[in-house]
Amino acid sequence: MAHTDEENQKTCKICLDDDNQSDNPMVTPCACRGSAACIHLSCLKRWHAVSNYPSDLKCPTCKQTYFGSVAVELARMNLNASRIASHLSTDNQQVLRQATAMSRLAQVLCPQGEYTETLMLYEESLKIRIRVLGPGHPHVANCLSNLGELYRVRGCYDEALSFQKRALKIREKTLGLSHPDTATSYNNLGVVLQFKGRLSEAYTHMNEAVKIYERVYGPDHSSVASLLNNIAGLVRTQGDLETTLKLYERSLRIREKVLGCEHPTIAESLNNLAIVHSDLGHANIAEEFSTRCLSIASKFYPETHPEYLNYQGNFGIVLKGNGRYAEAKSYIEKSLKGLQQRKISSLHVWVVKFASQLQSINTFMDHAH
């Protein structure tokens, strides 16, 4: 496919230079498009420092959160700045700013698969907030919710459920039943319940979260898209593939509209659509979506990243559905080995899924011979 001059010529929106060096790469860290899409990492870091280290890690232009390794770099800058400030002052507000910086760094490290450092940061942030604010404060609930999500990602569902329940209890009491943070807790709890097989409870919690988000943010918000994505996954486990497909398609439309076509969450949507189309027997469509997913994911994740490994293994599952068993086996084996090397729990849904798929392929190939 031919590329336009605009696609080939990337210019930094700060310094207006098109130089792209390995030690100062041109990055696209947010949802900005066109001439505002690219920025030198050094220019972004200078702007971040001059702006007094904004804690929300959001682009001031598109208002979307920075993602990937760029977000990690900015979050580390924030934590380093807050630690220096806390040495100069024992004020509680400065201590809380350091706790916030710890949590923000943990939030961007977790999707990168850096679970050990993520856990350390969340636990330290939680200790500070309980000491300064008390155990029933909404900011404590934020830490508990984050810890619950970390344990879920690692496949520790009992611990995840305990943390999410504690977070929801605090938010319902302090923020009320219609607050977006309470909705986030409903969704997070629903996701854990789904992984534990309690599907009816999970759907009730997720559906309530969507209602609150749509009322607060409107129907075309990226957060609504994420919740729809979660509900679609739940509906798929119940066997309603047509409804699943519609929900995933609506989630993708919102994400493309708000975030553009090259955002990492687009890869997630394409991955999910590929799996559903494969389930429905749409082999060529499934492979097309899965190929696009891996193409986008490769721009944001190393091949050893858990998210990339999941997408890669799912590509193998799609190939299996197309009858290409040898290729499928190769992709699934690489993903399963990568997850095991990451020390992902043997009970994690991805590990269980790929191990089962690999066993199925081996059984088929043995019988074929």
RODO-349146 format. One record per residue (C-alpha): residue number from 1; chain; y, z, x. Coordinates in nm, 4 decimals. Each point is the difference from the previous one (the first is absolute). Example, Ala and Ser with C-alpha at 12.3 -4.5 7.8 and 13.67 -1.06 7.14 Angstrom:
// RODO-349146
+-----+---+----------+----------+----------+
|   k | c |       yy |       zz |       xx |
+-----+---+----------+----------+----------+
|   1 | A |  -0.4500 |   0.7800 |   1.2300 |
|   2 | A |   0.3440 |  -0.0660 |   0.1370 |
+-----+---+----------+----------+----------+
// end
This chain:
// RODO-349146
+-----+---+----------+----------+----------+
|   k | c |       yy |       zz |       xx |
+-----+---+----------+----------+----------+
|   1 | A |   0.0000 |   0.0000 |   0.0000 |
|   2 | A |   0.3415 |  -0.0985 |   0.1386 |
|   3 | A |   0.2568 |   0.2716 |   0.0642 |
|   4 | A |   0.3678 |  -0.0390 |  -0.0689 |
|   5 | A |   0.2616 |   0.0533 |   0.2703 |
|   6 | A |   0.1039 |   0.3198 |  -0.1790 |
|   7 | A |  -0.3538 |   0.1364 |   0.0231 |
|   8 | A |  -0.0262 |  -0.0858 |   0.3708 |
|   9 | A |   0.3482 |   0.1263 |   0.0939 |
|  10 | A |   0.0079 |   0.3766 |  -0.0436 |
|  11 | A |   0.3355 |   0.1655 |   0.0651 |
|  12 | A |   0.0755 |   0.3707 |   0.0248 |
|  13 | A |   0.2238 |   0.1034 |  -0.2900 |
|  14 | A |   0.1845 |   0.2499 |   0.2233 |
|  15 | A |   0.0685 |  -0.1782 |   0.3304 |
|  16 | A |  -0.0584 |  -0.3554 |  -0.1351 |
|  17 | A |  -0.2112 |  -0.0833 |   0.3088 |
|  18 | A |  -0.3342 |  -0.1817 |  -0.0327 |
|  19 | A |  -0.1505 |   0.1462 |   0.3196 |
|  20 | A |  -0.3491 |   0.1468 |  -0.0617 |
|  21 | A |  -0.1373 |   0.1962 |   0.2976 |
|  22 | A |  -0.3192 |   0.2060 |   0.0168 |
|  23 | A |   0.2007 |   0.3092 |   0.1002 |
|  24 | A |   0.2549 |  -0.0627 |  -0.2774 |
|  25 | A |  -0.1788 |  -0.1874 |  -0.2756 |
|  26 | A |   0.1513 |  -0.1532 |  -0.3096 |
|  27 | A |  -0.1421 |   0.1935 |  -0.2966 |
|  28 | A |  -0.0034 |  -0.0366 |  -0.3795 |
|  29 | A |  -0.0335 |   0.3661 |  -0.1029 |
|  30 | A |   0.1022 |  -0.0150 |  -0.3668 |
|  31 | A |   0.0315 |  -0.2261 |  -0.3049 |
|  32 | A |   0.3187 |  -0.1816 |   0.1105 |
|  33 | A |  -0.0334 |  -0.3776 |  -0.0039 |
|  34 | A |   0.1747 |  -0.3076 |   0.1335 |
|  35 | A |   0.2606 |   0.0574 |   0.2698 |
|  36 | A |  -0.0259 |   0.3781 |  -0.0502 |
|  37 | A |  -0.3763 |   0.0166 |   0.0568 |
|  38 | A |  -0.0106 |   0.0433 |   0.3795 |
|  39 | A |   0.1448 |   0.2564 |   0.2359 |
|  40 | A |  -0.0594 |   0.0963 |   0.3629 |
|  41 | A |  -0.1813 |   0.3316 |   0.0264 |
|  42 | A |   0.2651 |   0.1271 |   0.2430 |
|  43 | A |   0.2805 |  -0.0988 |  -0.2415 |
|  44 | A |  -0.1728 |   0.1790 |  -0.2855 |
|  45 | A |  -0.0521 |   0.3141 |   0.2087 |
|  46 | A |   0.3663 |   0.0006 |   0.1095 |
|  47 | A |   0.1138 |  -0.0416 |  -0.3594 |
|  48 | A |  -0.2356 |   0.2812 |  -0.1065 |
|  49 | A |   0.1441 |   0.2371 |   0.2617 |
|  50 | A |   0.3628 |  -0.0921 |  -0.0801 |
|  51 | A |  -0.0757 |   0.0631 |  -0.3678 |
|  52 | A |  -0.1040 |   0.3568 |   0.0904 |
|  53 | A |  -0.3754 |  -0.0516 |  -0.0396 |
|  54 | A |  -0.0391 |  -0.0607 |  -0.3780 |
|  55 | A |  -0.3005 |   0.1981 |  -0.1179 |
|  56 | A |  -0.1102 |  -0.2351 |  -0.2793 |
|  57 | A |  -0.0835 |  -0.2835 |   0.2448 |
|  58 | A |   0.1300 |  -0.2588 |  -0.2462 |
|  59 | A |   0.1762 |  -0.3270 |   0.0690 |
|  60 | A |   0.3628 |   0.0290 |  -0.1225 |
|  61 | A |  -0.0074 |  -0.3631 |  -0.1154 |
|  62 | A |  -0.3234 |  -0.0437 |  -0.1995 |
|  63 | A |  -0.0409 |   0.3757 |  -0.0667 |
|  64 | A |  -0.3724 |  -0.0197 |   0.0825 |
|  65 | A |  -0.1779 |   0.2371 |   0.2373 |
|  66 | A |  -0.0669 |  -0.1250 |   0.3522 |
|  67 | A |  -0.3688 |  -0.0471 |   0.0779 |
|  68 | A |  -0.2455 |  -0.0340 |   0.2867 |
|  69 | A |   0.0610 |   0.0849 |   0.3646 |
|  70 | A |   0.3773 |  -0.0382 |  -0.0461 |
|  71 | A |   0.0001 |   0.2850 |  -0.2521 |
|  72 | A |  -0.1978 |   0.2122 |   0.2475 |
|  73 | A |   0.2583 |  -0.0616 |   0.2753 |
|  74 | A |   0.2917 |   0.0941 |  -0.2260 |
|  75 | A |  -0.1811 |   0.3076 |  -0.1317 |
|  76 | A |  -0.0674 |   0.1178 |   0.3569 |
|  77 | A |   0.3696 |  -0.0420 |   0.0757 |
|  78 | A |   0.0803 |   0.2211 |  -0.2995 |
|  79 | A |  -0.2444 |   0.2702 |   0.1055 |
|  80 | A |   0.1262 |   0.0029 |   0.3595 |
|  81 | A |   0.3604 |   0.0271 |  -0.1223 |
|  82 | A |  -0.0869 |   0.2831 |  -0.2404 |
|  83 | A |  -0.1849 |   0.1926 |   0.2717 |
|  84 | A |   0.2996 |  -0.0215 |   0.2308 |
|  85 | A |   0.2281 |   0.1195 |  -0.2814 |
|  86 | A |  -0.2331 |   0.2884 |  -0.0903 |
|  87 | A |   0.0144 |   0.1283 |   0.3588 |
|  88 | A |   0.3767 |   0.0195 |  -0.0346 |
|  89 | A |  -0.0048 |   0.1773 |  -0.3358 |
|  90 | A |  -0.2262 |   0.2476 |  -0.1832 |
|  91 | A |   0.1503 |  -0.0949 |  -0.3361 |
|  92 | A |  -0.2651 |  -0.0358 |  -0.2722 |
|  93 | A |   0.1353 |  -0.3360 |  -0.1106 |
|  94 | A |  -0.0523 |  -0.1399 |   0.3487 |
|  95 | A |  -0.3533 |   0.1397 |   0.0072 |
|  96 | A |  -0.0682 |  -0.1679 |  -0.3352 |
|  97 | A |   0.1360 |  -0.3287 |   0.1327 |
|  98 | A |  -0.2559 |   0.0234 |   0.2771 |
|  99 | A |  -0.2753 |   0.0612 |  -0.2584 |
| 100 | A |   0.1176 |  -0.3075 |  -0.1909 |
| 101 | A |  -0.0066 |  -0.2084 |   0.3188 |
| 102 | A |  -0.3561 |   0.1172 |   0.0671 |
| 103 | A |  -0.1112 |  -0.1020 |  -0.3478 |
| 104 | A |   0.1701 |  -0.3397 |   0.0199 |
| 105 | A |  -0.1658 |  -0.0753 |   0.3329 |
| 106 | A |  -0.3363 |   0.1079 |  -0.1418 |
| 107 | A |   0.0502 |  -0.2253 |  -0.3035 |
| 108 | A |   0.0431 |  -0.3098 |   0.2151 |
| 109 | A |  -0.2713 |   0.0985 |   0.2495 |
| 110 | A |  -0.2655 |   0.0450 |  -0.2693 |
| 111 | A |  -0.0100 |  -0.3705 |  -0.1001 |
| 112 | A |  -0.0375 |  -0.0806 |   0.3716 |
| 113 | A |  -0.3231 |   0.2026 |   0.0071 |
| 114 | A |   0.1417 |   0.2744 |   0.2244 |
| 115 | A |  -0.1598 |   0.2775 |  -0.2033 |
| 116 | A |  -0.0137 |   0.2786 |   0.2607 |
| 117 | A |   0.3736 |  -0.0064 |   0.0723 |
| 118 | A |   0.0719 |  -0.0473 |  -0.3719 |
| 119 | A |  -0.1925 |   0.3169 |  -0.0882 |
| 120 | A |   0.1738 |   0.2023 |   0.2736 |
| 121 | A |   0.3458 |  -0.1096 |  -0.1181 |
| 122 | A |  -0.0684 |   0.0640 |  -0.3692 |
| 123 | A |  -0.1424 |   0.3461 |   0.0683 |
| 124 | A |   0.2957 |   0.1001 |   0.2190 |
| 125 | A |   0.2461 |  -0.1313 |  -0.2603 |
| 126 | A |  -0.1806 |   0.1959 |  -0.2724 |
| 127 | A |   0.0179 |   0.3252 |   0.2001 |
| 128 | A |   0.3746 |  -0.0400 |   0.0520 |
| 129 | A |   0.0715 |  -0.0770 |  -0.3646 |
| 130 | A |  -0.2080 |   0.2904 |  -0.1321 |
| 131 | A |   0.1710 |   0.2367 |   0.2436 |
| 132 | A |   0.3525 |  -0.1152 |  -0.0831 |
| 133 | A |  -0.0252 |  -0.1059 |  -0.3658 |
| 134 | A |  -0.2942 |   0.1978 |  -0.1385 |
| 135 | A |  -0.3395 |  -0.1273 |  -0.1209 |
| 136 | A |   0.1193 |  -0.1296 |  -0.3395 |
| 137 | A |   0.2778 |  -0.2378 |   0.1114 |
| 138 | A |  -0.0165 |  -0.3758 |  -0.0815 |
| 139 | A |   0.0268 |  -0.0836 |   0.3719 |
| 140 | A |  -0.3157 |   0.2047 |   0.0559 |
| 141 | A |  -0.1641 |  -0.2083 |  -0.2729 |
| 142 | A |   0.0970 |  -0.3127 |   0.1945 |
| 143 | A |  -0.1906 |   0.1257 |   0.3041 |
| 144 | A |  -0.3015 |   0.0982 |  -0.2084 |
| 145 | A |  -0.0057 |  -0.3426 |  -0.1632 |
| 146 | A |   0.0232 |  -0.1728 |   0.3381 |
| 147 | A |  -0.2863 |   0.2080 |   0.1351 |
| 148 | A |  -0.2037 |  -0.0861 |  -0.3084 |
| 149 | A |   0.0547 |  -0.3712 |   0.0613 |
| 150 | A |  -0.0976 |   0.0369 |   0.3662 |
| 151 | A |  -0.3263 |   0.1727 |  -0.0915 |
| 152 | A |  -0.0708 |  -0.2673 |  -0.2632 |
| 153 | A |   0.0494 |  -0.2792 |   0.2525 |
| 154 | A |  -0.2413 |   0.1776 |   0.2325 |
| 155 | A |  -0.2605 |   0.0309 |  -0.2766 |
| 156 | A |   0.0304 |   0.3795 |  -0.0416 |
| 157 | A |   0.0323 |  -0.0072 |  -0.3786 |
| 158 | A |  -0.0492 |   0.3707 |  -0.0792 |
| 159 | A |   0.2817 |   0.0983 |   0.2347 |
| 160 | A |   0.2144 |  -0.2845 |  -0.1343 |
| 161 | A |  -0.0519 |   0.1169 |  -0.3579 |
| 162 | A |   0.0946 |   0.3583 |   0.0884 |
| 163 | A |   0.3279 |  -0.1023 |   0.1686 |
| 164 | A |   0.0991 |  -0.2406 |  -0.2799 |
| 165 | A |  -0.0641 |   0.2620 |  -0.2684 |
| 166 | A |   0.2187 |   0.2503 |   0.1840 |
| 167 | A |   0.2766 |  -0.2592 |   0.0354 |
| 168 | A |  -0.0152 |  -0.0958 |  -0.3688 |
| 169 | A |   0.0155 |   0.3634 |  -0.1130 |
| 170 | A |   0.3197 |   0.0587 |   0.1997 |
| 171 | A |   0.1637 |  -0.3242 |  -0.1161 |
| 172 | A |  -0.0781 |   0.0561 |  -0.3675 |
| 173 | A |   0.1473 |   0.3496 |   0.0218 |
| 174 | A |   0.3128 |  -0.0813 |   0.2033 |
| 175 | A |   0.0796 |  -0.3631 |  -0.0889 |
| 176 | A |  -0.1436 |  -0.0433 |  -0.3487 |
| 177 | A |  -0.2546 |  -0.2387 |  -0.1491 |
| 178 | A |   0.2208 |  -0.3128 |   0.0050 |
| 179 | A |   0.1234 |   0.0069 |   0.3594 |
| 180 | A |  -0.1039 |  -0.2931 |   0.2254 |
| 181 | A |  -0.1391 |   0.2418 |   0.2603 |
| 182 | A |  -0.2197 |   0.1523 |  -0.2699 |
| 183 | A |  -0.1092 |  -0.3542 |  -0.0870 |
| 184 | A |  -0.0909 |  -0.0523 |   0.3645 |
| 185 | A |  -0.2212 |   0.3079 |  -0.0192 |
| 186 | A |  -0.1657 |  -0.1312 |  -0.3171 |
| 187 | A |  -0.0779 |  -0.3246 |   0.1811 |
| 188 | A |  -0.1212 |   0.1668 |   0.3207 |
| 189 | A |  -0.2233 |   0.2357 |  -0.1941 |
| 190 | A |  -0.1327 |  -0.2924 |  -0.2025 |
| 191 | A |  -0.0913 |  -0.1932 |   0.3149 |
| 192 | A |  -0.1967 |   0.2950 |   0.1398 |
| 193 | A |  -0.1755 |   0.0530 |  -0.3341 |
| 194 | A |  -0.0986 |  -0.3658 |   0.0033 |
| 195 | A |  -0.1621 |   0.0374 |   0.3412 |
| 196 | A |  -0.1871 |   0.3027 |  -0.1326 |
| 197 | A |  -0.1305 |  -0.2044 |  -0.2938 |
| 198 | A |   0.2026 |   0.1783 |  -0.2705 |
| 199 | A |   0.1303 |  -0.3263 |  -0.1427 |
| 200 | A |   0.1258 |   0.1113 |  -0.3411 |
| 201 | A |   0.2131 |   0.2765 |   0.1511 |
| 202 | A |   0.1200 |  -0.2375 |   0.2688 |
| 203 | A |   0.1186 |  -0.2604 |  -0.2533 |
| 204 | A |   0.1880 |   0.2613 |  -0.2047 |
| 205 | A |   0.1937 |   0.1191 |   0.3052 |
| 206 | A |   0.0765 |  -0.3498 |   0.1331 |
| 207 | A |   0.1115 |  -0.1328 |  -0.3382 |
| 208 | A |   0.2393 |   0.2919 |  -0.0452 |
| 209 | A |   0.1456 |  -0.0729 |   0.3437 |
| 210 | A |   0.0656 |  -0.3645 |  -0.0927 |
| 211 | A |   0.1786 |   0.1009 |  -0.3223 |
| 212 | A |   0.2333 |   0.2342 |   0.1893 |
| 213 | A |   0.0719 |  -0.2506 |   0.2790 |
| 214 | A |   0.0746 |  -0.2822 |  -0.2432 |
| 215 | A |   0.2343 |   0.2274 |  -0.1947 |
| 216 | A |   0.1808 |   0.1168 |   0.3149 |
| 217 | A |  -0.0006 |  -0.3133 |   0.2182 |
| 218 | A |  -0.0649 |  -0.2885 |  -0.2406 |
| 219 | A |  -0.3090 |  -0.2260 |  -0.0244 |
| 220 | A |   0.0648 |  -0.2062 |   0.3159 |
| 221 | A |   0.0252 |   0.2733 |   0.2612 |
| 222 | A |  -0.2227 |  -0.0032 |   0.3102 |
| 223 | A |  -0.1251 |   0.3491 |  -0.0852 |
| 224 | A |  -0.1144 |  -0.1257 |  -0.3410 |
| 225 | A |  -0.1867 |  -0.2790 |   0.1802 |
| 226 | A |  -0.1834 |   0.2573 |   0.2126 |
| 227 | A |  -0.1046 |   0.1988 |  -0.3050 |
| 228 | A |  -0.1194 |  -0.3143 |  -0.1794 |
| 229 | A |  -0.2023 |  -0.0802 |   0.3094 |
| 230 | A |  -0.1689 |   0.3403 |  -0.0193 |
| 231 | A |  -0.0765 |  -0.0324 |  -0.3724 |
| 232 | A |  -0.1457 |  -0.3457 |   0.0597 |
| 233 | A |  -0.2377 |   0.1456 |   0.2578 |
| 234 | A |  -0.1119 |   0.2594 |  -0.2513 |
| 235 | A |  -0.0493 |  -0.2558 |  -0.2790 |
| 236 | A |  -0.2077 |  -0.2134 |   0.2391 |
| 237 | A |  -0.2445 |   0.2861 |   0.0533 |
| 238 | A |  -0.0469 |   0.0044 |  -0.3793 |
| 239 | A |  -0.0958 |  -0.3686 |   0.0012 |
| 240 | A |   0.2993 |  -0.1494 |  -0.1834 |
| 241 | A |   0.0741 |  -0.2771 |   0.2488 |
| 242 | A |   0.2360 |  -0.2046 |  -0.2181 |
| 243 | A |   0.2322 |   0.2979 |  -0.0570 |
| 244 | A |  -0.0309 |   0.0855 |   0.3687 |
| 245 | A |   0.1089 |  -0.3515 |   0.0938 |
| 246 | A |   0.3053 |   0.0142 |  -0.2283 |
| 247 | A |   0.1106 |   0.3353 |   0.1419 |
| 248 | A |  -0.0386 |  -0.1163 |   0.3610 |
| 249 | A |   0.1884 |  -0.3219 |  -0.0772 |
| 250 | A |   0.2879 |   0.1919 |  -0.1591 |
| 251 | A |   0.0118 |   0.2354 |   0.3003 |
| 252 | A |   0.0132 |  -0.2983 |   0.2380 |
| 253 | A |   0.2796 |  -0.1687 |  -0.1977 |
| 254 | A |   0.2143 |   0.3139 |   0.0195 |
| 255 | A |  -0.0637 |   0.0454 |   0.3709 |
| 256 | A |   0.0806 |  -0.3613 |   0.0852 |
| 257 | A |   0.3183 |   0.0197 |  -0.2071 |
| 258 | A |   0.1200 |   0.3256 |   0.1546 |
| 259 | A |  -0.1497 |  -0.0034 |   0.3505 |
| 260 | A |  -0.0533 |  -0.3670 |   0.0829 |
| 261 | A |  -0.3222 |  -0.1845 |   0.0816 |
| 262 | A |  -0.0641 |   0.1427 |   0.3493 |
| 263 | A |   0.0100 |   0.3759 |  -0.0674 |
| 264 | A |  -0.3120 |   0.2035 |   0.0905 |
| 265 | A |  -0.0479 |   0.1027 |  -0.3637 |
| 266 | A |  -0.0351 |  -0.3704 |  -0.0837 |
| 267 | A |  -0.3086 |   0.0003 |   0.2226 |
| 268 | A |  -0.1362 |   0.2892 |  -0.2052 |
| 269 | A |   0.0572 |  -0.1904 |  -0.3252 |
| 270 | A |  -0.1601 |  -0.3184 |   0.1365 |
| 271 | A |  -0.2996 |   0.1994 |   0.1229 |
| 272 | A |  -0.0506 |   0.1528 |  -0.3422 |
| 273 | A |   0.0362 |  -0.3329 |  -0.1779 |
| 274 | A |  -0.2509 |  -0.1574 |   0.2389 |
| 275 | A |  -0.2607 |   0.2630 |  -0.0839 |
| 276 | A |   0.0488 |  -0.0416 |  -0.3768 |
| 277 | A |  -0.0156 |  -0.3799 |   0.0193 |
| 278 | A |  -0.3192 |   0.0377 |   0.2038 |
| 279 | A |  -0.1432 |   0.2300 |  -0.2679 |
| 280 | A |   0.0895 |  -0.2624 |  -0.2612 |
| 281 | A |  -0.1743 |  -0.2726 |   0.1988 |
| 282 | A |   0.3218 |  -0.1791 |   0.1022 |
| 283 | A |  -0.1230 |  -0.0560 |   0.3559 |
| 284 | A |   0.2660 |  -0.2372 |   0.1304 |
| 285 | A |   0.2913 |   0.1948 |  -0.1497 |
| 286 | A |  -0.1400 |   0.3248 |   0.1412 |
| 287 | A |  -0.0270 |  -0.1460 |   0.3498 |
| 288 | A |   0.3544 |  -0.1389 |  -0.0196 |
| 289 | A |   0.1461 |   0.3386 |  -0.0980 |
| 290 | A |  -0.2046 |   0.1845 |   0.2620 |
| 291 | A |   0.1075 |  -0.2428 |   0.2748 |
| 292 | A |   0.3667 |   0.0456 |  -0.0951 |
| 293 | A |  -0.0495 |   0.3771 |  -0.0004 |
| 294 | A |  -0.1337 |   0.0033 |   0.3562 |
| 295 | A |   0.2768 |  -0.2322 |   0.1166 |
| 296 | A |   0.2703 |   0.2393 |  -0.1256 |
| 297 | A |  -0.1834 |   0.3148 |   0.1106 |
| 298 | A |  -0.0391 |  -0.1327 |   0.3554 |
| 299 | A |   0.3803 |   0.0012 |   0.0323 |
| 300 | A |   0.0259 |   0.3729 |  -0.0696 |
| 301 | A |  -0.3280 |   0.1619 |   0.1068 |
| 302 | A |  -0.2132 |  -0.0132 |   0.3148 |
| 303 | A |  -0.3589 |  -0.1097 |  -0.0572 |
| 304 | A |  -0.1165 |   0.3601 |   0.0499 |
| 305 | A |   0.2217 |   0.1333 |  -0.2811 |
| 306 | A |  -0.1977 |   0.1388 |  -0.2984 |
| 307 | A |   0.1959 |  -0.2113 |  -0.2498 |
| 308 | A |  -0.0674 |  -0.3187 |   0.1962 |
| 309 | A |  -0.3659 |   0.0964 |   0.0372 |
| 310 | A |  -0.0236 |   0.0417 |  -0.3774 |
| 311 | A |   0.1544 |  -0.3413 |  -0.0641 |
| 312 | A |  -0.2258 |  -0.1584 |   0.2626 |
| 313 | A |  -0.3112 |   0.1551 |  -0.1515 |
| 314 | A |   0.1050 |  -0.1107 |  -0.3464 |
| 315 | A |   0.0396 |  -0.3533 |   0.1359 |
| 316 | A |  -0.3626 |   0.0316 |   0.1033 |
| 317 | A |  -0.0936 |   0.1050 |  -0.3533 |
| 318 | A |   0.1799 |  -0.3069 |  -0.1350 |
| 319 | A |  -0.1936 |  -0.2205 |   0.2434 |
| 320 | A |  -0.3216 |   0.1658 |  -0.1140 |
| 321 | A |   0.0888 |  -0.0953 |  -0.3575 |
| 322 | A |   0.0387 |  -0.3583 |   0.1237 |
| 323 | A |  -0.3507 |   0.0097 |   0.1469 |
| 324 | A |   0.1183 |   0.0058 |   0.3644 |
| 325 | A |  -0.2135 |   0.2970 |   0.1006 |
| 326 | A |   0.0095 |  -0.0321 |   0.3798 |
| 327 | A |   0.3813 |  -0.0148 |   0.0093 |
| 328 | A |   0.0234 |   0.2778 |  -0.2568 |
| 329 | A |  -0.2267 |   0.2232 |   0.2069 |
| 330 | A |   0.2148 |  -0.0482 |   0.3096 |
| 331 | A |   0.3229 |   0.1014 |  -0.1737 |
| 332 | A |  -0.1532 |   0.2968 |  -0.1819 |
| 333 | A |  -0.1736 |   0.1277 |   0.3153 |
| 334 | A |   0.3272 |  -0.0128 |   0.1960 |
| 335 | A |   0.1828 |   0.1895 |  -0.2741 |
| 336 | A |  -0.2676 |   0.2655 |  -0.0403 |
| 337 | A |  -0.0204 |   0.0543 |   0.3764 |
| 338 | A |   0.3790 |   0.0211 |   0.0240 |
| 339 | A |   0.0213 |   0.2619 |  -0.2752 |
| 340 | A |  -0.2764 |   0.2041 |   0.1616 |
| 341 | A |   0.1775 |  -0.0154 |   0.3359 |
| 342 | A |   0.3096 |   0.1292 |  -0.1801 |
| 343 | A |  -0.2168 |   0.2951 |  -0.1068 |
| 344 | A |   0.0586 |  -0.0766 |  -0.3677 |
| 345 | A |  -0.2274 |   0.2216 |  -0.2115 |
| 346 | A |  -0.3422 |  -0.1443 |  -0.0840 |
| 347 | A |   0.0813 |   0.0903 |  -0.3619 |
| 348 | A |   0.3189 |  -0.2063 |  -0.0039 |
| 349 | A |  -0.0120 |  -0.2711 |  -0.2643 |
| 350 | A |   0.0578 |  -0.2805 |   0.2554 |
| 351 | A |  -0.2801 |   0.1197 |   0.2292 |
| 352 | A |  -0.2410 |   0.0380 |  -0.2924 |
| 353 | A |   0.0984 |  -0.3430 |  -0.1359 |
| 354 | A |  -0.0495 |  -0.1896 |   0.3260 |
| 355 | A |  -0.3230 |   0.1805 |   0.0871 |
| 356 | A |  -0.1396 |  -0.0919 |  -0.3420 |
| 357 | A |   0.1139 |  -0.3623 |   0.0306 |
| 358 | A |  -0.1512 |  -0.0280 |   0.3476 |
| 359 | A |  -0.3318 |   0.1369 |  -0.1213 |
| 360 | A |   0.0022 |  -0.2510 |  -0.2860 |
| 361 | A |   0.0668 |  -0.2909 |   0.2386 |
| 362 | A |  -0.2732 |   0.1120 |   0.2408 |
| 363 | A |  -0.2485 |   0.0287 |  -0.2852 |
| 364 | A |   0.0877 |  -0.3503 |  -0.1243 |
| 365 | A |  -0.0209 |  -0.1540 |   0.3471 |
| 366 | A |  -0.3342 |   0.1706 |   0.0715 |
| 367 | A |  -0.1460 |  -0.1390 |  -0.3222 |
| 368 | A |   0.1464 |  -0.3434 |   0.0720 |
| 369 | A |  -0.1883 |  -0.0097 |   0.3295 |
+-----+---+----------+----------+----------+
// end
